[in-house]
Amino acid sequence: MTQKSNIHFDISERKVLLRILDIFCVLALLYGVGLVFDFDYFKINSEHWFWSIVLALYLTVFATIFELYDLQKASNFEVVVKNIILTSSVTVLFYLLTPFFSPELPENRIQIVYFYLAINVALFLWRYAYISLIATPRFFKRVLLVSDASEVELVASVLHKVDPNYKVIGFINTEKKAYKPLEIGGLEEFEGKNIKEAVADHFISEIVVCTPEAQGINRRIYNELLELLEGGFPIREYTQVYEELSKRVPVQHVDKDFYRYFPFSRSNQNKLYLFFHRLLDLLFSVIGLVFGLLISPVIITGNLVGNRGPVFYTQERVGRNGKVFRIIKLRTMVVDAEKDGAQYATAKDVRITRFGNFLRKTRFDEIPQFLNVIKGEMSVIGPRPERPVFVKELSEIIPFYEIRHIVKPGVTGWAQVNAKYGVSHADALEKLQYDLYYIKRRSLFLDISIVIKTLSTIIFYRGQ
């Protein structure tokens, strides 16, 4: 069960590694092509250094949009191949179409083919090396849990689900009663008095504590953990690890100590951030509505053929501070879809029309909501606005559900681009976890990430 190395990469380290080496490998191969062939379209030297910066910027942006930095997809070579081709194709296209920032088109157009192939080959070789050498068990983070035995299997499966490279090796049982067998879900139980020995023998990278001290951590375990901590060994609490790995707040574990988990982002009161956020809301809304006007012939024709009824519909939704407003959307369901009462839409809902399914997949049905954004009832980015009847129902079942109303609801948001469409209370809980993470860590960088992920959702036709 032991291994020769305890080297591991955290999520942030792996993403940085991918970004840096994507750029490095592409530029290195292009430099090599310039030396071997008569290639003067793209040169890497002190005179043309700006060309490399622009190419690196395009590559990073489009690689993000086409999910080359999604770590789970980055470990699947078939998915990576498809995403590399998409990324390199769009990167080269934009690079060729911006000659003010990039080289002028060469007279010998075969050089453009060299340029395109060099980017693809560099990314293919590096990503194959990443999958073969780095995304392997030898670089997994090896973790020891301090937890009640009855919770170990669930906690371990949750951590592995949110990050397959986060490997739980064993556990220290904090339940007072004896628990047999000594292996649960393939995980070995270690004695509390031998924590340091277990850490050394099994090359443990981190200890995760899942049990409050008052509920099971005795003095012996406490002293062992304290000694390891004083020696610089990383020991963290489960909810912190869960939030870092999954990018959502584990609201089901918050209980009464909500003030420890919800130190909401200062951006929620930062007037400068809110000013620019509103400015971007208006800018994106104008762009979105103009785009809606441009495709309106397609919408009207599709509605006549595939929807047969009103183009728009309005519906009551709950906004900031619980204030109810009427949302505007393109109709995607049959007329009188809720004649039997309000109900969740499902993945293969028979009420959704053929054209309505297209509108949902592309997110085009959301375009009229930019009018709500201009009116100040919504923001471009925020939690999804829910209907009053569902808010009342979910607030009685899910703790802290109404906290999501302290910010304006959004056309898109952290939950919309990460969670699946809500068709159950469990789905609503997952979306709330993402919403609270956004409210807690709201920032310009996170907003940009959501916009990019929304573009990925549209491009890969994943709307619901």
Buried (B, 14 or more C-beta within 10 A) or exposed (E): EEEEEBEBBBBEEBBEEBBEBBBEBBBBBBBBBBEEEEBEBBBBEEEEEEBBEBBBBBBBBBBBBBBBBBBEBBBBBEBBBBBBBBBBBBBBEBBBEEEEBBBEEBEEEEBBEBBBBBBBBBBBEBBEEBBEEBBEEEBBBBBBBBBBBEBBBEBBEBBBEBBEBBBBBBBBBBBEEEBEEEEBEEBBBBEBEEBBEBBEEBBBBBBBBBBEEEEBBEEEBEEBBEEBEEEEBEBEBBBEBBBBBBBBBBBEEBEEEEEEBBEBBEBEEBEEBEEEBBEBBBEBBEEBBEEBEEEEEEBEEBBEEBBEEEBEBEEEBBBBEEEEBEBBBBBBBBEEBEEEEEEBBEEEBEBBBEBBBBBBBBBBBBBBBBBBBBEBBBBBBBBBBBBEEBBEBBBEEBBBBBBBBBBBBBBBBBBBBBBEBBBEEEBBBBBBBBBBBBBBBBBEEBBEBBBBBBBBBBBBEBBB
